[in-house]
Amino acid sequence: MIKNSERDYEKQTEMPFKDNLTGLFHHGFFLNVLTREIKRSQRYGETISLALIDIDAFSVYNKQQGSLQADRDLKEIAAIIRKCVRDVDLTARFGGDVFAVILTKADGSSFVSALKRIRDAIHERYRGALTVCIGAAACPEDADNMDDLIGRAQDALKHAKMKGRDELFFFERAEEVDGTDEPRVLVVDDNPVNVKMLEAMLFPLKYKVSKAFGGLEALALIEQGDIDLVLLDIMMPGIDGIEVCRRIKRQEHTRIIPVVMVTALDEIEAKVRSIEAGADDFISKPVNKLELLARTRSLIAVKRLNENMIGFENVLISLANAVEAKDVYTQGHVKRVSSMALQLGKRMNLSSRELDALRIGGILHDIGKIGIPDAILKKEGGLDPDEWAVMKTHPDVGYQVAYPLKRTLHQALDIIRYHHEKMDGSGYPDGLKGEAICMVARIMAVVDCYDAMISDRPYRKAFTPEEVRRLLQKESTECRLDGKVVDALMAMLDYQPKEEGGQSS
């Protein structure tokens, strides 16, 4: 059957069906075969699985070893993949340094075993110098068409790469909300009739409904946890709804809980005050049931998405800490840089969003060093030109690792990529100059340089305060670091400019 497909493909496209370098099916023919196998799976009720195999940090390896050696290794890895699967399985070069494997008629255990064989064989062959991450999904369990199956496998691959090098991850379909995971809505109103009315309207959603008849009671229930949405009346005795909302939104562990204010149509001033307190939405009295259900479903979905994003962010932070732990000379660096950048940002009157970017960006700015070989990271003495070229890839590698979270990281992503850019254009990776470098990246560049100067390195001891002051002023004068940021840092640290014949503090 494959032979017939090969002939048909070549006849119709006037193109070969195999990749010239690796000898595997190329992308176009692979898609044809995958479509056919999915139809066969649906017809006979058989499971097929798709695995995407990505070589970790291959762009760095390519620059270090050269394109000729990298091509040889791509060819050898393709041969390893072919050797580790059955004759009935199909292998392809999905694109660049990503390979694809279609495993047909494979139960869960044989599927897992095949992928582990591939990963372990590549690790053993290259002794960890080259490793792969693998993401996999199955049809019909995870998807019922080609686009969905490829998308699920790509999602799984992203999760594998977020975990680090040499990882294997299988797509997990999100379970429908049920059982102990039912969303929990808190209805807050001093009028019991209004509470019962809202509870009855919410009944079709099958959510858990908790009730509070005052502000303090509502806050106590929220502190107990597991609240997914608050429906909050504004006018209540004691602590009113606006103050309850303000207290929810100013605490880190409760701020992502959506708060919907229940208001009368003419309460314009109260609506403005609610917005200032952080309210997420409004429902006007008398409450429309369809509107209530739609807004409730939508806001709870957004909250759970935000929780997932925070979870992914925490994974990145854990990964950044793991990278830092590899080098005894940099331990504590990210925590110090994050804290100092945040202090400096406050001193320079940055916005709350910029301050948040400095906090997260300080922790994640060196995450790209996960792609730098230990021999370079831990080298005693200076780096040679080739090693330095590899080291300079870490902002781009970090940017690629963190990019899937661009909607939550915002300017922290810019910090990861641009913290080694210089005001005179001599930095990397993009050679940006002057105002083209965002302020948070300029602040991080200064703080990062300062922390490096006050820290011991394998090839030198920490500089003295006088040497730090002189070096920072030199970088500022020669337009490599932002002079205003340097001045603000030195003022914050009470590093007074040295006067003729005087002593620096």
N, C-alpha and C positions, 0 to 999 in steps of 0.2 A: 504493500500500500504506500509506504514512504517513497519507494522507487518511482511509482507512478506520479506521486505528488511532485517529486523533484523534476521529473521530465516535463510535467505540465507547467510548473513554475518557470523553468528556463524557457519554455516555448512561449509562454504568455508575456514574460517580462524581458526576455533576451538578456538575462542577467544570471550569474552563477548563484546557487543556493547556499554556498558555504563561504565563510569568511576566509580570505586569503591567508591571514597571519595564523589564526588558531586552528583552522580546519573544522570549526564548529559551524552549525547553521547560522546564517546571519539574521539580522533583526526582522527583515521583511518576511522571509520564509518561516521563521519561528512563529510569527503572528498567524500565518496561515495554518500551521500545524496545531497551534494552541486552540484556534477556533474549531478545528475539526475534532480535537480531543475532547473539548467541552461538550460538543454535540453528542459525541459517542458516550460520554459520561452520563449525560441526561437520558439518552436512549436506553442504556443498559443498567442504569442505577449504580454505576461504579464511581469510586472516588478518584479524582486526579489531584495532584498537588503541584504547585508552582513554587520554586525557590529562586530567589535572586541572591547572587553571591558577589559581594563587592570587596575588592582588595583594599585593606585599610591604608590610608595615607599614601596612596600610590603616586600621587603627583609629587610628593616630597621625595619618594624613592626614585622616581624618574629623574628629577633634577640632580639627585645625589649620584646615581649610577650611570646616567646617560640613557638616551632613547634606545640605543642599540641593545644594551643589556636588558632594559625594561621590556622591549619587545620579545626577547628570548624568554624572559620569565613569564610573560603573558602566555606565550605558546606552551611553556611547560606546565603552567597552572591549568590551562585548558586540557592538557593530556591527563593530569591528575584527576580532574573532575570526571572526564570520560571513563577513566579506569575505576572510579569509585561507585559508578552506577551500573545498572543492568543494561543489557542490550536493548530491552524494550523501552528504556527511558530515553528522553530526547534532550540534547544539550545544545546551547546556543550562546553566541556572544550578543548579549542584550544591548551593549553599547559601551564604548570606552573600556574601562576596567571592570565592568559589571557583566557577569555571566548569568545565564538562566538555565534551569533544569526543570523539565516536565516529567514527573514521576507518575506513571500510569499503573493502575491496579495495585496500589501500594497501601497496605493498612498503616495505622499510626506508628507502630513500632518499627516496621521496616523503613518507613519514610524518615523517621528520626535517626535511625541507625545510618542510613545513607548519607544524610547531611553531616552527621558527626564524623563519619569516615572522611568526607571531603575536607572539613575543617582541620581535623587532626593530621591528615596526610600532608596538607600544605604547611601546617605549623612545624611538623617534623622535618620536612624537606628543607625548609628555610631557617630552622632553629629560631623561630620567632622574628627574624628580620622582616619577613612578609607574613602577614596574617589576613584572614578574611572575616567579614561579618556576613551572616546569612539571615534573610527574612523569608518567611514562607507562609503560604495560605492554601486552602483546599477548596475544591469545588465538588459537590454543591454546598458543603457545610458553611463556607464563608462567603461565597459569591456564586451567582448563576449565569454570569456572562464574562466575556474576555476582559472588558475594561474594568469591571469590578474586581476580578481576580488579580489582575496586575496591580490595581490600586491597593488592594489589601496586602499583597506581597511587598509593595513599596513602603506601606505604612509599617509593616513588621520589620523591614530592613532599617528604617529610620530609628525604630526603638532599639534594635540591636546595636546600631552605631552610637546611640546616646549612652548605652551601657558601657561602651569602651571598645577595645580591640578584641578580636577572636571570639565574638559573641554570636549566639544563635537565638532567634526569637520567632515564635509562631503567632500569627494574627489571632487575636481573641475578640470575637464579636461581643459588643456591649450588650449585656443582658437587659431585657425589659425590666422596668422598675416594678418590683413586687415584693411581697413578704416584708422582711425587716428593713428593706431599703425604700419603703414607701416615703415619698416626700411628706414633710411635716409643716403645716401652715399654722401660724399663731395669729388668732383673731383677738384684737385688743379694743375694747369699748366698755365704758362704764354703764351702758344701757344693755341689760341682759337680752332684751327683745332684738336689738340689732345684732348681737352676737349669734343668737339662734338663727336669725334670718341668713346671715352670711354662711353659717355652718351648713344650713340646708341647701343653699345655692352651690356649695362646693361638693356636695355629696356625689354627683356623677363622676368626679375625678378619682374617687376612691382614695383620697389622700387622708393622712392622719390630721385631725384638727385639734389643736390645743387652744384653750381659752383663758384670757386674762381680763379682769375688770378694772384694772388701774395700771398706771405706769410702772410703779415699783414691782408689782406682781409680774408684769411683762418682762422687765429686765431680769428678774430672778429666773424665770423660765428660760430665757435666752442664754443665761450663764450656764445652765445645765447642759446646753448643747443640742445639736441635731435639729435646729430650726432652719428650714429652707426658704421661708418667706414670712413676712410680717404684714398683716392687714391692720392698719393703725388709725384709729379715730383721732382727730386733732384735738377736739374740745373735750378734755377730761379734768376732773378736779385733782388737785395736787400737782403731780408732774404731768404736764400735758404731752400730747403726741409728738410735738416738735422737739421737746427736750429728750424724749425717749429715743427718737430718731437720731438726734445729735450724739447721744451716748453710744448707740449701736455703731455709728459710723466712725467714731474716733478711736475705737479699740481695734487693734490689729486682728484679733481672733474672731471678731464679729462683723467687720466692715463689709465683707462681700455678701452678707445676707441682704437680699432685696427688701426694701421697705416701701410699701404702697400706702399712701395717705388717703384716707376716706374723707372727702370734703363735700361741703355744700357748693353749689355752682357759683355763688357770689363771694366766696371767701378768697378773694384775690390776694390780699395782704398775707393771709395764712399760707397760701400756696408759695408765695415768694419766700417767706421765712422757712418753709419746708424744704425748698430747693437749696437754700443756704445751709440747712442742716444736713443735706446729703440724701434727701428722698429720691427714690428711683422712679416712681410713677405716681399717678393720681387716679382715683376712681370717684366720680361725683355721685352724690346722693340725689334722688333715689338710685340705688345700684342696679345696673343692667346685668342680668345673669350671664348673657353671652359674652359681654365685655369682661366681666370678672373672670370667667373661666379661661378666656383667651390670654389675658394678661398674666394670670397665675401660671399657666402652663409655660408661657414664653419666658418669664422671669426665672422660674425654677430651672429651666433648661440652660439659661445663661449662667446661673450660679454654678451649676454642675460643670459646665464647660470651664468656667474660671477656676474651679477647684482642680480640674485636670491640668490646666495650664500651670497653676501653682505647684502641682505635683511634679510636672516636667521641669519646672524651674528649680525645684529642690534637687532633682536628679542631676541637673547641670552643676549646681553648687557642690554636691557630693563629689562629682567627677573632678571639679576644680580643686577641691581639697585633696583628693587622691593624687592628682598631678603634682601639687605642691609638696606632698609628703614624700615624693620620690627624691627630693633634694634637701638634705639637711641644712644647706645654706639659705634656703628660701622659706623655711617653715615660719609661719606667722606673717609672711609678707602680705598675702591678700587681705587678711583681717586688718593689718595696720594701714594698708593703702586705702581700703574701703572706708575705714573710720576717719582717717585724716582728710580724704577727699570730701567726705560728707561735711566735716567741720569747715573746710575751706569754702565749699559751696554755699553754706549758710552765711559765712562771713561776707561773701560776694553777692548775697541777696538773690540767689538763683531760685527758680520756681520749684514748687513741690515735686513736679514731674522730673525736673532736672536733678533734684536731690535724690530722688528714688533711683534714677539712672546711675548716679555716682555710687550709691550704696551697692547696687547689684553689679554694676560694671566693675567696681573695684574687686569684687569677689571673683568675677568671671574673666577678667581681662587677659589672663595668661592661660586660659583653658586650652588654647591651641597647642600648647607645649605637649599635649598628649600625643601629637604626631611627630615629636622630635625624639630621635634615638637617645637612649640613656648615655651612650658614649659621648654624645655632644653635650647633653645637659649637665653631666657630672664631670666633664673634663677638667683636669687640673691644669691651669694655665689658659692662655688665650686661645681663641679659635682661629684656625687657618681660613683662607678665603672660601673654600668649598663648604666648610662646616658653618661658617657665618651665613652663607647663602641659604643653607638649610634652616638655621635658626630664625632667619628673617621671614620664613614662611608662616610662623606661628600665629600672627594676627589674622591672616587669611584662613588658615585651618580652623581657628577658633570661631571666626565669623560663620563658616560653613556649618560647624557643629551646632551653633546656637541659632542659626537662621530660621529653623522651623518655629521658633517662639517669637518671631519678630513682632507679633501683635501685642505681646505682653512685655517684651524686653524694651521696645521702643529705642530710646537713645543709648541704653546700655549696650545695644548691639553696635552702635557707632563707636563706643569706647573700646570694645573688643577689637574692632578693625583698625581704629585710627590712633591708638594711644602711643604709637611710635612715629607718628607723623611730626614733622618739624615746621616751624613757622617760615623758614627760608626755602622749603620745598625739598630738603635733603633727606627727609624721613622715608618710611616705608609702611605699608606695601604699595601705596598709590601715589606717593610723591606730592601730596596736597600741600598747599601753601597759604599762609595767612588766614584770612577770614573763611576760607573754604573748609577749614578744620573747625568743627563745632566746639563750643565753649567747654562742654563736659569732657571732651577728649583732650583739650588743651590742659584742663585742670589735672586730669589723670596722668598726662605726660609729665607734668611738673612733680606731682606727688610720687609717681613711680621712680623718677630720677632721684628724688630726695631719699626715698627709702633704700634704693640701691647704694647710694653714697654712704649712708650711716650703717650699712650692714657689711659683715665680713663676707668675702668671696673666696673661692679656692685659690685665686691668683693674687689676692691682696687683702689687707686688713681694712676695716671701716675707716673712713676719713674723719678727721677731727672737726668739731663745729666750725672752726675758722676756715678749714679747707672746704667744707660744704658751702659756707657762705660765699667764698670766692668762686667756686665752680659754678654755683647757681647764677651768680651775677654775670659770669663770663658767658654762660649759655644764653642769658637774657640779652646781654649787650650785643652778642653776635647773631641775634635774631633766630636762635634755634628753639628757645622756649618763649612763651608769651610773657613779656615783661610785667604786665599787670598782675598776672597770676603768681609769678615769682615774688613780686613785692608783697602781695597779700599773704603768701605763705610765710615769708620772712617776718612780716609784722605779727602774724599769728603765733609764730614760734619765738618772737622777741629776738630775732637775729638782726640787730641793728647794723646799718652800714658802717664799716670801719673808717674812722677818721684818721687823718695823718697823725702818726705818733701815738694813736690810741689803741685800745684793745677791744675786740668784739666780745659780745656777751656769750 
